[in-house]
Amino acid sequence: MKISDLVGSATANTFRSKTRTLLTILAIFIGAFTLTLTSGLGTGINAYIDDTVTAIGASDVMTVVKTSEQGDGFGTADAGPAEYDPDTVSSGQPGPPGQTVVALTPADLDTLAGIDGVLDVAPTRSISADYIQVGDGTRYVVNVGGLVAGQRTPLAAGAEPDNSSTQPQLALPTSYVEPLGFADEAAALGETVSIAVTDAERTRQVIEATIVGVAEETLATPAGASIVPNDALTDALFDAQNTGIPAVEAQRYAQASIWFDPAATDEQIDALKDRLADAGYTGSTVADQLGAFRTVIDGIVWVLNAFAVIALLAASFGIVNTLFMSVQERTREIGLMKAMGMGSGKVFGLFSLEATVIGFLGSAIGAVLAIVAGTAISSALADGFLSDLPGLTLIAFEPAPIAMIILLVMAIAFLAGTLPASRAARADPVESLRYE
Amino acid sequence: MESPVISAVNVQKTYGRGANSFDALKGVNFDIHDGESVAILGKSGSGKSTLMHILALLDAPTSGSIMLGGVDTRTLRGSRLNQTRNKTFGFVFQQFFLTSNISVLDNVMLPMKIAGVGRTERRRRGMAALEQLELVDKAKNKAANLSGGQKQRVVIARALVNNPRIIFADEPTGNLDSATGTVVEDILFGLNRQNGITLIVVTHDEELAARCDRRILVRDGQLVSDSAAVPA
């Protein structure tokens, strides 16, 4: 029997008992549908993170902090209490509240600049503003972020703050547009806002700045839900904040950015991190920080995939059952085919191919409907409660993972089919063709 | 005298072991020549069905052997054995064994499909066989929708389609009324006479056996009489 005839016969046999085949396909369909959706979820979110990293464009920048004794995190009981260090400052890094890092001094910046592979160093000045206000309107708490060169923030309107300008400028996060009393994003452009900081002498200083852009808030926007000032505004705020502090002590930075060769490979970046660690600093790239994000998402997607695979395993017992019934019903036919000279291997092939065809139909229908449903869901969500995260396609599909899923389901179906198929292959033609 | 197309050499078949063993065939010897029509007669339980299964290479004898065209079939294994069965034999069964929910033509083409004959050749030879049995107008019908006589004619078409040297017919008229039965018998003996196909009929119907050139009577696993053994 030719392979093409074998496949053709298997496909035709699948449709001989339509209801039974349909129910089995349905069971497979549910598993494949779920698996396609969950993998689409992983693809979508990870693609979003990738896009975000690319959009930030600062792949050659590393954030450096001084490695502190308590930097190991929680539960380092064996280390005992950390020794007091007068150089600690509150960290601008994400982390538990109250965590401090050892501040970087100008001497540290010089050391960093001297490390092999470091092209440039810039301290990150952390500014804690009290509030933002338009005219005499309501005061809102605000964070002041900062972009390092090469970073970009996605804009909903206007332009990025111009660092070469001497005028204090800022980009406002979209969520501040309405509370501050602007009709829409375009209306906010060109308006003046007041930002208040408290200096070391406990007096409040108010700085005025112009809104030049409105920034979108994405999952990984460099500045998050904070205003993005230009250099002129940063200088003004930093000076105001440090009024009354001796110049030497004013130059304390929680972190610094270093630039390295944009063409550096992962190994070279790791080597640079090692050199930084030897010098007593901890460096992390944007990719590192988002890497943790991705690990969590991958973890969740794997758990969801595991549920889908369990559904598929349950469905595979449906295949075993269906084919056992089929073998039972077709005992005579199998006997006849063997009497006519069909080998046991071909009989086995015929029945296991039938299982594979069922698996293929279930998974192909499941994948196609999952793509339709996933696309509909993610576009509905993008207009709905995920509209705050523009650019996010929650469920995205790529050909390779979908092909993988279909192949996986076909493999599972084939394995399920081997049991009934081997029973069919063992059938004795004399027994099968006996009357009554 | 030309060598026999098929011969049984001291064929024994034992089912079971030890005290429970049962000898279905107790050493059977005969030769069948090309173009003969032979009836294997016997009551149920006589061992005639076992003998047919062994002759058709569906079952192996416990001892002794079947010589097919001078070749000891014990030397045939696996795909060689399957191929021999496919090319040499046609089967006609009392209960038809048609696949009921596929078309008549598909049923007839099954042996060629197993043999690996191409699609167009399959169709051509299948239609030719149906034409020979005057069933062309039924080619597209589902096998289930045919009358008993039509079904048996489809079975004969299926048996013919690979141009076999031997047709085994196991109670070919057992499920048919006498008029239809006679028609089917006429077709089988016509093939035997005109195409020279050796016909081996297993039956307990004396009338059908009487139409054969030769009658082999089996009782309790032994060959009781063979009409060819008595020179005419």
Boltz contact constraints between the chains, C-beta under 6 A:
constraints:
  - contact:
      token1: [A, 1]
      token2: [B, 114]
      max_distance: 6.0
  - contact:
      token1: [A, 1]
      token2: [B, 116]
      max_distance: 6.0
  - contact:
      token1: [A, 2]
      token2: [B, 116]
      max_distance: 6.0
  - contact:
      token1: [A, 5]
      token2: [B, 113]
      max_distance: 6.0
  - contact:
      token1: [A, 16]
      token2: [B, 101]
      max_distance: 6.0
  - contact:
      token1: [A, 332]
      token2: [B, 97]
      max_distance: 6.0
  - contact:
      token1: [A, 333]
      token2: [B, 99]
      max_distance: 6.0
  - contact:
      token1: [A, 336]
      token2: [B, 97]
      max_distance: 6.0
  - contact:
      token1: [A, 339]
      token2: [B, 58]
      max_distance: 6.0
  - contact:
      token1: [A, 340]
      token2: [B, 86]
      max_distance: 6.0
  - contact:
      token1: [A, 340]
      token2: [B, 111]
      max_distance: 6.0
  - contact:
      token1: [A, 340]
      token2: [B, 114]
      max_distance: 6.0
  - contact:
      token1: [A, 341]
      token2: [B, 82]
      max_distance: 6.0
  - contact:
      token1: [A, 341]
      token2: [B, 85]
      max_distance: 6.0
  - contact:
      token1: [A, 341]
      token2: [B, 86]
      max_distance: 6.0
  - contact:
      token1: [A, 341]
      token2: [B, 114]
      max_distance: 6.0
  - contact:
      token1: [A, 342]
      token2: [B, 114]
      max_distance: 6.0
  - contact:
      token1: [A, 343]
      token2: [B, 79]
      max_distance: 6.0
  - contact:
      token1: [A, 343]
      token2: [B, 82]
      max_distance: 6.0
  - contact:
      token1: [A, 429]
      token2: [B, 58]
      max_distance: 6.0
  - contact:
      token1: [A, 430]
      token2: [B, 53]
      max_distance: 6.0
  - contact:
      token1: [A, 430]
      token2: [B, 58]
      max_distance: 6.0
  - contact:
      token1: [A, 430]
      token2: [B, 59]
      max_distance: 6.0
